[in-house]
Amino acid sequence: MSLAPSSTVVLHHRFATELPELALAWQAEEAPDPRLLVLNEPLAAELGLDPDSLRSPDGLALLVGTRVPEAATPVAQVYAGHQFGGFNPRLGDGRALLLGELVDTGGSTRDLHLKGSGRTPLARGGDGLAAVGPMLREYVVSEAMHALGIPTTRALAVLATGRDVRRETVLPGAVLARVASSHLRVGSFQYARGVDGDPGADLLRRLADHAIARHHPGAARAEHPHRALFEAVVAAQASLVAQWMLVGFVHGVMNTDNMTISGETIDYGPCAFLDAFDPGTVFSSIDEAGRYAYLNQPVVAEWNLARLAEAMLPLLAEDQEQAVALAVESLGGFRPAYTAAWTAGMRAKLGLADDLDEETGTALFNDLLALMQAGHVDHTSCYRHLASAARGDTEPARGLFLDLAAYDAWAARWLALRPDADAMDRVNPVYVPRNHLVEEALAAGTRGDLAPLHQLLEVLAAPYDERPGLERYAAPAPVDFGVYRTFCGT
């Protein structure tokens, strides 16, 4: 299939046409001096776009949103959301634009969306802009998640705008072009439920049907399509959050407007990966109560899904009590689905057979995590060292733990189950976006030196393949890195 130059890109506007109440037509602000910082060439090819054309003046203008195809309808999306537990009935894209939908080379529909493209009427006092560092963070971490096999939005490009952005200091501005199966969120349904104060509004039904057609077409064939849609979202999110937990990813801002209907990870603001294993880890500078701590992520996901259920009640049954009963029953599928996904993932991480006795497995997993927490053991490298132990090289793993007697007792139980070391290496990454390395790359990129960023991206593109000369990318943070805090970038 030939690759389309940017001047002939076809951007559809199905979202804006089918759901105009959720779409506010808008234009990106002019970028004084757009300059490409990083372009995701494999993703561009997947989308049927020519990387060379995207580097041209017309291509750069497309990627910052100032020159779009004639038939395109850029919109700021409107949604509601619970932010740190508090409900806001009208949020939306305050600094973002949906340029439209692309059909990729596999025939799938993908959103092309911008962050940092300028203030919209939904900005709520914000400047609508983004700085280079946070946009590069989203590029790095989302592409790392993709390489790890975790459903995610993806970054197509980051461009410097030539405009300064004021945060704690003056920083160079940037725009991120990202791609998603869609940007429908729990908050989209919360907004639709509240439109005009009519809980039975037609918008809610049209939104649900749009979500079914776009993400969960099997629900359309169910006896109760809208209930089947809700259950599909529950299953997708249970699987997603289990995958986060297994790799030590902390999202940091799990508001309902940051939970997708597709089951993709979205919004890489104050996110980070665990170094030393500690279930209470919080990275976000504004999460003072630890609402979105690592250990809370499954609970928060279930809470967010309960808010989706509340929004969808009119679609589940005409009788309120019956609708609530159906919603509670369907939401009840989250915990067993999450537990099954996490348990299967832990069996794989430890190289154990699928038919492992549940009680044996649960005790083994929990005891290991308790030892890791007590010894401040690095989350990522621990499992790779355990694979070495399964091959007979016991010292690298043993040296991570403080309580050697307790570890030896645990290891004897585990090794008696004959773990498969090769299988462990296929699911336990060597390389994740180590926080100190991400910060190093972002600081250099903000100064205009992109070499550390490109090196980091190259390493993270093959996270399971250990390569000589890349030891620093697999090593934990140095002791003097200190307590790590992240910021949302707005």
KETORMAR-996502 format. One record per residue (C-alpha): x, y, z; chain; residue in three letters. Coordinates in steps of 0.5 Angstrom, whole numbers. Layout:
SITE	x	y	z	c	r
SITE	X	Y	Z	A	ALA
...
REM end
This chain:
SITE	x	y	z	c	r
SITE	0	0	0	A	MET
SITE	3	7	-2	A	SER
SITE	4	12	4	A	LEU
SITE	0	18	3	A	ALA
SITE	4	25	3	A	PRO
SITE	1	30	9	A	SER
SITE	-2	34	3	A	SER
SITE	-7	29	1	A	THR
SITE	-8	26	8	A	VAL
SITE	-16	24	9	A	VAL
SITE	-18	26	16	A	LEU
SITE	-25	24	17	A	HIS
SITE	-30	27	22	A	HIS
SITE	-35	22	25	A	ARG
SITE	-34	24	32	A	PHE
SITE	-36	31	31	A	ALA
SITE	-42	29	26	A	THR
SITE	-45	24	30	A	GLU
SITE	-44	27	37	A	LEU
SITE	-44	35	36	A	PRO
SITE	-46	36	43	A	GLU
SITE	-39	33	45	A	LEU
SITE	-35	37	40	A	ALA
SITE	-33	44	40	A	LEU
SITE	-31	46	33	A	ALA
SITE	-24	50	34	A	TRP
SITE	-17	52	31	A	GLN
SITE	-10	51	34	A	ALA
SITE	-6	57	35	A	GLU
SITE	-1	59	30	A	GLU
SITE	6	56	32	A	ALA
SITE	11	62	31	A	PRO
SITE	17	57	29	A	ASP
SITE	15	50	29	A	PRO
SITE	21	45	29	A	ARG
SITE	20	37	29	A	LEU
SITE	24	34	35	A	LEU
SITE	22	27	35	A	VAL
SITE	18	23	29	A	LEU
SITE	15	16	30	A	ASN
SITE	17	13	23	A	GLU
SITE	14	6	24	A	PRO
SITE	7	9	27	A	LEU
SITE	7	14	21	A	ALA
SITE	8	8	16	A	ALA
SITE	2	4	20	A	GLU
SITE	-2	10	19	A	LEU
SITE	-1	11	12	A	GLY
SITE	3	17	12	A	LEU
SITE	10	19	9	A	ASP
SITE	15	21	14	A	PRO
SITE	19	25	9	A	ASP
SITE	12	29	8	A	SER
SITE	11	30	15	A	LEU
SITE	18	33	16	A	ARG
SITE	16	38	10	A	SER
SITE	13	45	12	A	PRO
SITE	6	43	10	A	ASP
SITE	7	36	15	A	GLY
SITE	10	41	21	A	LEU
SITE	3	45	20	A	ALA
SITE	-1	39	20	A	LEU
SITE	2	36	26	A	LEU
SITE	1	43	30	A	VAL
SITE	-6	43	27	A	GLY
SITE	-5	50	24	A	THR
SITE	-6	47	17	A	ARG
SITE	-11	41	16	A	VAL
SITE	-14	38	10	A	PRO
SITE	-20	42	7	A	GLU
SITE	-25	37	9	A	ALA
SITE	-23	36	16	A	ALA
SITE	-27	39	23	A	THR
SITE	-22	40	28	A	PRO
SITE	-26	40	35	A	VAL
SITE	-24	40	42	A	ALA
SITE	-28	35	46	A	GLN
SITE	-33	36	51	A	VAL
SITE	-33	31	57	A	TYR
SITE	-34	31	65	A	ALA
SITE	-30	28	70	A	GLY
SITE	-29	26	77	A	HIS
SITE	-22	29	79	A	GLN
SITE	-19	27	85	A	PHE
SITE	-26	25	87	A	GLY
SITE	-29	31	86	A	GLY
SITE	-34	32	80	A	PHE
SITE	-34	37	75	A	ASN
SITE	-40	37	70	A	PRO
SITE	-36	40	64	A	ARG
SITE	-29	39	63	A	LEU
SITE	-26	38	56	A	GLY
SITE	-20	39	52	A	ASP
SITE	-17	46	55	A	GLY
SITE	-11	45	51	A	ARG
SITE	-12	40	46	A	ALA
SITE	-16	38	39	A	LEU
SITE	-18	32	36	A	LEU
SITE	-16	34	28	A	LEU
SITE	-20	28	26	A	GLY
SITE	-20	20	25	A	GLU
SITE	-15	17	20	A	LEU
SITE	-16	10	17	A	VAL
SITE	-9	6	18	A	ASP
SITE	-6	1	13	A	THR
SITE	-10	-5	17	A	GLY
SITE	-17	-2	16	A	GLY
SITE	-17	1	23	A	SER
SITE	-20	8	25	A	THR
SITE	-15	12	29	A	ARG
SITE	-16	19	32	A	ASP
SITE	-11	24	31	A	LEU
SITE	-10	29	37	A	HIS
SITE	-6	34	39	A	LEU
SITE	-4	37	46	A	LYS
SITE	-1	44	47	A	GLY
SITE	-4	47	41	A	SER
SITE	-7	53	44	A	GLY
SITE	-13	55	49	A	ARG
SITE	-20	53	48	A	THR
SITE	-26	55	51	A	PRO
SITE	-26	49	55	A	LEU
SITE	-19	51	58	A	ALA
SITE	-22	54	65	A	ARG
SITE	-16	59	66	A	GLY
SITE	-11	55	63	A	GLY
SITE	-6	58	58	A	ASP
SITE	-7	52	53	A	GLY
SITE	0	51	52	A	LEU
SITE	5	45	53	A	ALA
SITE	12	45	55	A	ALA
SITE	18	41	51	A	VAL
SITE	19	36	57	A	GLY
SITE	12	34	59	A	PRO
SITE	11	32	52	A	MET
SITE	17	28	51	A	LEU
SITE	15	25	57	A	ARG
SITE	9	22	54	A	GLU
SITE	12	20	48	A	TYR
SITE	18	16	51	A	VAL
SITE	13	13	56	A	VAL
SITE	7	11	51	A	SER
SITE	12	8	46	A	GLU
SITE	15	4	52	A	ALA
SITE	8	2	54	A	MET
SITE	7	0	47	A	HIS
SITE	13	-4	46	A	ALA
SITE	11	-8	53	A	LEU
SITE	5	-10	50	A	GLY
SITE	0	-6	54	A	ILE
SITE	-6	-2	51	A	PRO
SITE	-4	5	50	A	THR
SITE	-5	11	46	A	THR
SITE	1	13	42	A	ARG
SITE	6	19	40	A	ALA
SITE	7	20	33	A	LEU
SITE	11	27	34	A	ALA
SITE	13	32	39	A	VAL
SITE	14	39	36	A	LEU
SITE	17	45	39	A	ALA
SITE	13	51	37	A	THR
SITE	18	57	38	A	GLY
SITE	13	60	44	A	ARG
SITE	15	60	51	A	ASP
SITE	11	57	56	A	VAL
SITE	11	60	63	A	ARG
SITE	11	55	69	A	ARG
SITE	15	55	75	A	GLU
SITE	20	58	70	A	THR
SITE	20	60	63	A	VAL
SITE	20	53	58	A	LEU
SITE	20	52	51	A	PRO
SITE	13	50	48	A	GLY
SITE	11	44	45	A	ALA
SITE	6	40	41	A	VAL
SITE	5	33	42	A	LEU
SITE	1	29	36	A	ALA
SITE	-2	23	39	A	ARG
SITE	-6	17	36	A	VAL
SITE	-11	13	40	A	ALA
SITE	-17	8	38	A	SER
SITE	-21	14	40	A	SER
SITE	-21	19	46	A	HIS
SITE	-28	17	49	A	LEU
SITE	-28	16	56	A	ARG
SITE	-32	15	62	A	VAL
SITE	-32	23	63	A	GLY
SITE	-36	23	56	A	SER
SITE	-41	18	59	A	PHE
SITE	-42	23	65	A	GLN
SITE	-43	29	61	A	TYR
SITE	-48	26	56	A	ALA
SITE	-52	23	62	A	ARG
SITE	-52	30	65	A	GLY
SITE	-54	34	59	A	VAL
SITE	-60	39	59	A	ASP
SITE	-61	35	66	A	GLY
SITE	-65	30	62	A	ASP
SITE	-62	23	65	A	PRO
SITE	-66	20	59	A	GLY
SITE	-62	24	54	A	ALA
SITE	-62	21	47	A	ASP
SITE	-54	24	47	A	LEU
SITE	-53	18	52	A	LEU
SITE	-56	13	47	A	ARG
SITE	-52	15	41	A	ARG
SITE	-46	16	45	A	LEU
SITE	-46	8	47	A	ALA
SITE	-48	6	40	A	ASP
SITE	-42	10	38	A	HIS
SITE	-37	7	43	A	ALA
SITE	-40	0	41	A	ILE
SITE	-39	1	34	A	ALA
SITE	-32	3	35	A	ARG
SITE	-29	-1	40	A	HIS
SITE	-34	-7	42	A	HIS
SITE	-38	-9	36	A	PRO
SITE	-39	-16	39	A	GLY
SITE	-44	-12	44	A	ALA
SITE	-48	-10	38	A	ALA
SITE	-50	-18	38	A	ARG
SITE	-52	-19	45	A	ALA
SITE	-59	-19	48	A	GLU
SITE	-58	-13	52	A	HIS
SITE	-52	-9	48	A	PRO
SITE	-51	-3	52	A	HIS
SITE	-50	-8	58	A	ARG
SITE	-46	-12	54	A	ALA
SITE	-42	-5	52	A	LEU
SITE	-41	-4	60	A	PHE
SITE	-38	-11	61	A	GLU
SITE	-34	-10	56	A	ALA
SITE	-31	-4	58	A	VAL
SITE	-30	-7	65	A	VAL
SITE	-26	-13	62	A	ALA
SITE	-22	-9	58	A	ALA
SITE	-20	-4	64	A	GLN
SITE	-19	-10	69	A	ALA
SITE	-14	-13	64	A	SER
SITE	-11	-6	63	A	LEU
SITE	-10	-5	70	A	VAL
SITE	-7	-12	72	A	ALA
SITE	-2	-10	66	A	GLN
SITE	0	-4	70	A	TRP
SITE	1	-7	76	A	MET
SITE	5	-13	73	A	LEU
SITE	10	-8	70	A	VAL
SITE	10	-3	76	A	GLY
SITE	7	3	72	A	PHE
SITE	4	8	76	A	VAL
SITE	-1	12	72	A	HIS
SITE	-1	18	77	A	GLY
SITE	-8	21	75	A	VAL
SITE	-13	16	75	A	MET
SITE	-19	21	74	A	ASN
SITE	-25	19	70	A	THR
SITE	-24	23	65	A	ASP
SITE	-17	19	64	A	ASN
SITE	-20	12	63	A	MET
SITE	-22	10	56	A	THR
SITE	-28	6	54	A	ILE
SITE	-23	3	49	A	SER
SITE	-18	0	55	A	GLY
SITE	-12	4	52	A	GLU
SITE	-8	8	57	A	THR
SITE	-9	15	56	A	ILE
SITE	-6	22	59	A	ASP
SITE	2	21	61	A	TYR
SITE	2	26	66	A	GLY
SITE	5	25	73	A	PRO
SITE	6	18	71	A	CYS
SITE	13	14	73	A	ALA
SITE	15	6	74	A	PHE
SITE	17	3	81	A	LEU
SITE	24	3	83	A	ASP
SITE	24	0	90	A	ALA
SITE	18	-4	91	A	PHE
SITE	13	-1	95	A	ASP
SITE	6	-1	94	A	PRO
SITE	5	6	97	A	GLY
SITE	9	9	92	A	THR
SITE	6	16	90	A	VAL
SITE	10	20	84	A	PHE
SITE	5	26	83	A	SER
SITE	6	32	86	A	SER
SITE	-1	34	87	A	ILE
SITE	-3	27	90	A	ASP
SITE	-2	29	97	A	GLU
SITE	-7	24	100	A	ALA
SITE	-4	18	96	A	GLY
SITE	-11	17	92	A	ARG
SITE	-7	14	86	A	TYR
SITE	-2	10	89	A	ALA
SITE	1	4	86	A	TYR
SITE	-3	-1	91	A	LEU
SITE	-10	3	90	A	ASN
SITE	-10	3	82	A	GLN
SITE	-15	-3	82	A	PRO
SITE	-19	0	87	A	VAL
SITE	-19	7	83	A	VAL
SITE	-21	3	77	A	ALA
SITE	-27	0	80	A	GLU
SITE	-29	6	83	A	TRP
SITE	-29	10	76	A	ASN
SITE	-33	4	73	A	LEU
SITE	-38	5	78	A	ALA
SITE	-39	12	76	A	ARG
SITE	-39	10	69	A	LEU
SITE	-45	5	71	A	ALA
SITE	-48	11	74	A	GLU
SITE	-48	15	68	A	ALA
SITE	-51	9	64	A	MET
SITE	-57	7	68	A	LEU
SITE	-62	10	64	A	PRO
SITE	-59	5	58	A	LEU
SITE	-59	-1	63	A	LEU
SITE	-67	-1	64	A	ALA
SITE	-73	4	65	A	GLU
SITE	-74	2	72	A	ASP
SITE	-69	5	76	A	GLN
SITE	-68	0	82	A	GLU
SITE	-67	-6	76	A	GLN
SITE	-62	-1	73	A	ALA
SITE	-58	-1	79	A	VAL
SITE	-59	-8	80	A	ALA
SITE	-56	-10	73	A	LEU
SITE	-50	-5	74	A	ALA
SITE	-48	-8	81	A	VAL
SITE	-48	-15	78	A	GLU
SITE	-44	-13	72	A	SER
SITE	-39	-9	76	A	LEU
SITE	-38	-15	80	A	GLY
SITE	-34	-18	74	A	GLY
SITE	-29	-13	75	A	PHE
SITE	-25	-16	81	A	ARG
SITE	-25	-23	79	A	PRO
SITE	-23	-21	72	A	ALA
SITE	-17	-17	75	A	TYR
SITE	-15	-22	80	A	THR
SITE	-15	-27	74	A	ALA
SITE	-11	-23	70	A	ALA
SITE	-6	-21	75	A	TRP
SITE	-5	-28	78	A	THR
SITE	-4	-31	71	A	ALA
SITE	1	-25	70	A	GLY
SITE	5	-27	76	A	MET
SITE	5	-34	74	A	ARG
SITE	8	-32	68	A	ALA
SITE	13	-27	71	A	LYS
SITE	15	-33	76	A	LEU
SITE	16	-38	70	A	GLY
SITE	10	-43	73	A	LEU
SITE	5	-47	70	A	ALA
SITE	-2	-45	68	A	ASP
SITE	-5	-51	73	A	ASP
SITE	-1	-48	79	A	LEU
SITE	-5	-49	85	A	ASP
SITE	-9	-43	87	A	GLU
SITE	-7	-43	94	A	GLU
SITE	0	-45	93	A	THR
SITE	1	-39	88	A	GLY
SITE	-3	-34	92	A	THR
SITE	2	-35	98	A	ALA
SITE	8	-35	94	A	LEU
SITE	6	-29	90	A	PHE
SITE	5	-25	97	A	ASN
SITE	11	-28	100	A	ASP
SITE	15	-25	95	A	LEU
SITE	12	-18	95	A	LEU
SITE	13	-18	102	A	ALA
SITE	20	-20	102	A	LEU
SITE	21	-15	96	A	MET
SITE	18	-9	100	A	GLN
SITE	22	-10	106	A	ALA
SITE	28	-11	103	A	GLY
SITE	27	-5	98	A	HIS
SITE	28	-9	92	A	VAL
SITE	28	-6	85	A	ASP
SITE	22	-8	82	A	HIS
SITE	24	-9	75	A	THR
SITE	31	-13	76	A	SER
SITE	28	-17	81	A	CYS
SITE	25	-22	76	A	TYR
SITE	30	-22	71	A	ARG
SITE	35	-24	77	A	HIS
SITE	30	-29	79	A	LEU
SITE	30	-32	72	A	ALA
SITE	38	-33	73	A	SER
SITE	36	-36	79	A	ALA
SITE	32	-41	76	A	ALA
SITE	38	-43	71	A	ARG
SITE	42	-44	77	A	GLY
SITE	46	-37	78	A	ASP
SITE	43	-36	85	A	THR
SITE	47	-30	88	A	GLU
SITE	44	-24	83	A	PRO
SITE	37	-25	86	A	ALA
SITE	39	-27	93	A	ARG
SITE	44	-21	94	A	GLY
SITE	38	-16	93	A	LEU
SITE	34	-18	99	A	PHE
SITE	36	-16	106	A	LEU
SITE	33	-22	110	A	ASP
SITE	37	-28	107	A	LEU
SITE	34	-34	111	A	ALA
SITE	27	-31	109	A	ALA
SITE	29	-31	102	A	TYR
SITE	32	-38	102	A	ASP
SITE	26	-41	104	A	ALA
SITE	22	-37	99	A	TRP
SITE	27	-39	94	A	ALA
SITE	27	-47	96	A	ALA
SITE	19	-47	95	A	ARG
SITE	19	-43	88	A	TRP
SITE	25	-47	85	A	LEU
SITE	21	-54	87	A	ALA
SITE	16	-52	82	A	LEU
SITE	21	-52	77	A	ARG
SITE	20	-45	74	A	PRO
SITE	22	-44	66	A	ASP
SITE	27	-39	66	A	ALA
SITE	26	-38	58	A	ASP
SITE	19	-36	59	A	ALA
SITE	20	-31	65	A	MET
SITE	25	-27	60	A	ASP
SITE	19	-27	55	A	ARG
SITE	15	-23	60	A	VAL
SITE	20	-19	65	A	ASN
SITE	23	-13	62	A	PRO
SITE	30	-12	62	A	VAL
SITE	29	-4	61	A	TYR
SITE	23	0	63	A	VAL
SITE	23	8	63	A	PRO
SITE	27	9	69	A	ARG
SITE	26	15	72	A	ASN
SITE	33	18	73	A	HIS
SITE	34	16	65	A	LEU
SITE	27	19	63	A	VAL
SITE	29	26	67	A	GLU
SITE	36	26	64	A	GLU
SITE	33	25	57	A	ALA
SITE	28	31	58	A	LEU
SITE	33	36	61	A	ALA
SITE	37	35	55	A	ALA
SITE	32	35	50	A	GLY
SITE	29	42	53	A	THR
SITE	36	44	52	A	ARG
SITE	36	42	45	A	GLY
SITE	40	36	46	A	ASP
SITE	36	30	43	A	LEU
SITE	41	25	43	A	ALA
SITE	40	22	50	A	PRO
SITE	32	22	48	A	LEU
SITE	34	18	42	A	HIS
SITE	38	13	45	A	GLN
SITE	33	12	51	A	LEU
SITE	28	11	46	A	LEU
SITE	32	6	42	A	GLU
SITE	33	2	48	A	VAL
SITE	26	2	50	A	LEU
SITE	23	-1	43	A	ALA
SITE	26	-8	45	A	ALA
SITE	25	-8	53	A	PRO
SITE	26	-16	53	A	TYR
SITE	32	-17	50	A	ASP
SITE	38	-16	54	A	GLU
SITE	44	-13	50	A	ARG
SITE	51	-12	52	A	PRO
SITE	53	-4	53	A	GLY
SITE	46	-2	56	A	LEU
SITE	48	-4	63	A	GLU
SITE	46	3	65	A	ARG
SITE	39	3	62	A	TYR
SITE	38	-4	67	A	ALA
SITE	40	-1	73	A	ALA
SITE	36	2	79	A	PRO
SITE	37	9	80	A	ALA
SITE	43	12	84	A	PRO
SITE	42	13	91	A	VAL
SITE	43	20	90	A	ASP
SITE	37	21	86	A	PHE
SITE	33	22	92	A	GLY
SITE	25	22	93	A	VAL
SITE	22	22	86	A	TYR
SITE	16	27	84	A	ARG
SITE	13	28	78	A	THR
SITE	8	34	75	A	PHE
SITE	2	34	70	A	CYS
SITE	5	40	66	A	GLY
SITE	-1	44	66	A	THR
REM end
